[in-house]
Amino acid sequence: MTHHLDQIQIRDPFVLTLPESGEYLLFGSTDKNIWSGPATGFDCYRSTDLETWEGPQPAFRPSPDFWSHEQYWAPEVHEYHGRYFMFSTFTAPEHVRGTQILSANKPEGPYEPWSDGPVTPGGWECLDGTLHVDHEGNPWMVFCHEWKQVHDGTMMAQRLSPDLRTAEGEPVFLFSASEAPWSRALDVPSVRNREFPVYVTDGPFLFRLSSGKLIMLWSSFGDQGYAMGIARSESGTVAGPWVQEPEPLWSTDGGHGMIGRNLDGGLFLTLHQPNNSPHERAAFFPLDELEDTVVLA
């Protein structure tokens, strides 16, 4: 079936551009209710123009013995060493939330578990792992240590094994959500009586600019609801130090996005808006690349 974006309920949109076939694949959190109830899996949509999309087709469906059967979030698909890897967030009763790596021979899937459970630290409530490959070719996962455990959500980096099956070494602290001048404490009834204010980290996405500089998109809450800002690595490496831009890239009731490349080479931003279910939709905006950041065109 052919759909326009306003017909596709999706959160945390992620686009894989396939120049050889002249098309785009769209992934995201696609269950009708991603907050509760049984999860179906992840779907994939296909387009040649970012406007009309064919699908959905199943990208991941869990086997009956898969450890998680609820709250499937934020699938990202990355090509790495000739295979395709899906970084996805899962949880289950009596389990902490974490990012597990799935893999497939084809970009659209079907994806199967690759890592043995989550590669985020055991006992940590984590989400939104993304792949970053450094200048030496070493793979890293950048992920969020969730506010549910640390109040002020943090951004962390974790070295991965070269085959992406396991974590290596200790996670590295990058920054806390409250470091961004635009970030605001979460103001909802469930957290108002907490001892410490709650700040959210969501949706990291790393991007190497043409200048060689390294930036990160990430989401939190700002003055006008869910928002997305940019952090810049002063060293040009994942270790940082990371400096927060004072104003958000996207300020109004939308976020958890990524930077994609058009078939013609230009850059685009995609994110979901608004941030309330079941109304969230993917939106696309052209980006201009500067020496050390990106701006909406």
C-alpha positions in Angstrom: 0.0 0.0 0.0 1.1 3.6 -0.6 0.9 6.0 2.3 1.7 9.7 2.8 3.5 10.6 6.0 0.3 11.9 7.6 -1.1 8.3 7.4 1.9 6.6 9.2 1.9 6.6 13.0 5.6 6.4 13.9 8.0 7.6 16.6 11.8 7.9 16.6 12.0 7.9 12.7 15.3 6.6 11.2 16.0 6.7 7.5 18.5 4.6 5.6 19.4 6.0 2.2 20.2 3.5 -0.5 21.9 5.3 -3.5 22.4 2.1 -5.5 18.7 1.4 -5.6 17.6 5.1 -5.5 15.4 4.7 -2.5 15.0 5.3 1.2 13.9 3.0 4.0 12.1 4.4 7.0 12.2 2.6 10.3 10.8 3.6 13.7 8.7 2.7 16.7 5.7 1.5 14.8 3.4 -0.4 17.3 0.1 1.3 17.7 0.7 1.5 21.5 4.3 1.5 22.3 3.8 2.3 26.0 1.9 -0.8 27.1 0.5 -4.1 25.9 2.2 -6.7 23.7 4.6 -5.5 21.0 4.3 -6.7 17.4 7.8 -5.7 16.2 9.3 -3.2 13.9 8.1 -2.2 10.4 9.8 -0.7 7.4 8.6 1.6 4.7 10.1 2.3 1.3 10.2 5.5 -0.8 11.9 7.2 -3.7 11.0 10.8 -2.7 10.5 10.9 1.1 6.9 11.8 0.6 5.0 8.7 -0.5 5.9 5.4 1.2 5.2 1.8 0.3 4.5 -0.6 3.2 4.6 -1.5 5.9 6.7 -4.6 5.6 7.9 -6.4 8.7 11.5 -5.7 9.6 11.6 -7.6 12.9 9.2 -10.0 14.5 10.3 -11.7 17.7 10.4 -15.4 18.1 8.2 -16.8 20.9 11.3 -17.3 23.1 12.6 -13.7 22.6 13.1 -12.2 26.0 11.1 -9.0 25.5 7.5 -8.8 24.3 6.6 -5.2 25.1 7.7 -1.6 24.5 9.9 -2.0 21.3 11.5 1.4 20.7 13.7 3.4 18.4 15.2 1.0 15.8 18.2 2.4 13.9 19.7 0.5 11.0 23.4 0.9 10.1 25.5 -0.7 7.4 28.7 -2.1 8.9 31.3 -4.4 7.3 28.8 -5.6 4.6 25.9 -6.4 7.0 23.0 -4.4 8.4 22.6 -3.9 12.1 19.5 -2.8 13.9 20.1 -1.1 17.3 16.8 -1.4 19.2 15.5 -0.8 22.7 13.6 -3.5 24.6 12.3 -4.2 28.1 10.5 -6.9 30.0 9.1 -7.5 33.5 12.0 -8.2 35.9 14.4 -6.8 33.3 15.9 -3.4 32.9 15.4 -1.6 29.6 18.4 -1.8 27.2 19.6 -1.7 23.6 20.1 -5.0 21.8 21.7 -5.4 18.4 19.9 -7.3 15.6 21.3 -8.1 12.2 20.3 -9.0 8.7 21.8 -9.5 5.2 19.4 -7.0 3.6 18.7 -3.5 4.8 14.9 -4.1 5.0 15.5 -7.3 7.1 14.2 -9.6 8.4 16.4 -8.9 11.4 17.4 -11.5 14.0 19.1 -11.2 17.4 22.8 -10.7 17.0 24.0 -9.7 20.5 23.2 -12.0 23.4 20.6 -9.7 25.0 21.3 -6.0 25.5 24.8 -4.6 25.1 24.0 -1.7 27.5 25.3 -2.3 31.1 23.5 -4.9 33.2 21.4 -3.3 35.9 21.2 0.0 34.1 18.0 1.5 32.7 19.1 2.5 29.2 17.7 3.3 25.9 18.3 4.7 22.3 21.7 3.1 21.5 23.2 4.4 18.3 26.3 3.3 16.3 29.4 5.5 15.9 32.5 4.3 14.1 35.6 6.3 15.1 38.6 7.4 12.9 40.4 4.2 13.7 37.4 2.1 12.6 36.4 1.1 16.2 32.7 0.7 16.8 31.0 2.6 19.7 27.5 2.7 20.9 26.3 6.0 22.3 23.2 5.5 24.6 21.2 7.2 27.3 21.3 6.2 31.0 17.8 6.9 31.8 16.5 9.5 34.3 14.5 6.8 36.0 17.8 5.7 37.7 19.9 8.9 37.7 17.4 11.8 37.8 19.5 13.9 35.5 19.7 11.6 32.4 23.2 11.1 31.0 24.7 10.4 27.6 27.2 7.5 27.6 29.6 5.9 25.2 30.4 2.2 25.1 33.1 0.5 23.1 31.8 -2.5 21.2 33.6 -5.6 20.0 34.6 -5.5 16.3 31.8 -7.9 15.4 29.2 -5.9 17.3 28.2 -8.8 19.5 29.4 -7.6 22.9 30.4 -4.5 24.9 34.1 -4.0 25.6 35.4 -2.1 28.7 33.6 0.4 30.8 31.0 2.9 29.6 32.3 6.5 29.3 30.3 9.4 30.6 29.8 12.2 28.0 27.3 14.7 29.5 24.2 15.2 31.6 20.9 16.5 30.2 20.9 19.5 32.5 24.1 20.8 30.9 22.2 22.1 27.9 21.0 25.6 28.4 17.7 24.8 26.6 16.9 21.7 28.6 14.2 22.0 31.2 13.2 19.7 34.1 10.4 17.3 33.3 7.1 18.7 34.6 4.5 15.9 34.8 2.6 14.7 37.9 4.5 11.4 38.2 7.9 13.1 38.9 6.9 16.3 40.7 7.3 14.8 44.1 10.7 13.4 43.5 13.6 14.5 45.7 15.6 15.8 42.6 14.4 17.4 39.4 14.2 15.0 36.4 16.0 15.8 33.2 15.6 13.5 30.1 18.1 12.3 27.6 16.8 10.7 24.4 17.8 9.8 20.9 21.5 10.5 20.4 22.6 10.6 16.7 26.2 11.3 15.8 27.2 13.0 12.5 30.6 13.8 11.0 30.5 17.1 9.2 32.4 17.7 6.0 34.8 19.9 8.0 35.7 16.7 10.0 34.0 18.0 13.2 31.7 15.7 15.1 28.2 16.7 16.3 25.5 14.9 18.2 21.7 15.4 17.9 19.8 14.5 21.1 16.4 15.2 22.6 15.1 16.4 26.0 12.3 18.8 27.1 12.5 22.5 26.5 10.2 25.5 27.0 7.8 24.3 24.4 7.7 20.6 25.1 9.8 17.9 23.5 12.8 19.4 21.7 16.1 18.5 20.1 19.5 20.1 20.4 23.0 19.8 19.2 26.2 19.0 21.1 29.7 19.5 19.6 32.7 17.4 20.4 35.7 19.7 21.0 38.2 16.9 20.3 36.4 15.6 17.2 36.1 12.2 18.9 33.2 10.5 20.8 35.0 11.0 24.1 34.4 14.8 23.8 34.4 17.0 25.8 30.9 17.8 24.5 29.7 21.4 24.4 26.0 22.2 24.2 24.6 24.7 21.7 22.6 27.2 23.7 19.4 27.1 21.6 17.7 23.9 20.4 17.7 23.0 16.7 14.0 22.0 17.1 12.1 23.6 19.9 8.4 22.8 19.6 6.8 19.5 20.5 9.0 17.2 18.4 12.2 15.4 18.6 14.1 12.1 18.6 15.5 12.6 15.1 18.5 12.0 12.9 20.4 13.6 10.0 20.0 11.8 6.6 21.4 12.4 3.2 19.2 12.9 0.1 19.9 10.9 -3.0 21.2 14.2 -4.5 23.6 14.6 -1.6 21.9 17.3 0.5 21.1 16.8 4.1 17.8 16.5 5.8 16.5 16.3 9.4 13.8 13.9 10.3 12.0 13.7 13.7 8.6 12.9 15.0 6.0 15.5 15.9 3.8 16.0 17.9 5.1 14.0 20.8 1.7 12.5 21.9 0.3 9.1 20.9 -1.3 8.2 18.6 -0.8 11.4 16.7 3.0 11.3 16.1 4.2 11.4 12.5 7.6 11.6 10.8 8.5 15.0 9.4 11.3 16.0 7.1 13.2 19.4 6.9 16.2 20.4 4.7 19.4 21.2 6.5 22.3 23.5 5.7 25.8 22.3 6.8 28.1 24.9 8.4 31.7 24.5 9.6 30.8 23.2 13.0 27.1 22.6 13.1 23.9 22.2 11.0 21.0 24.6 10.8 17.5 24.3 9.4 17.5 25.6 5.8 
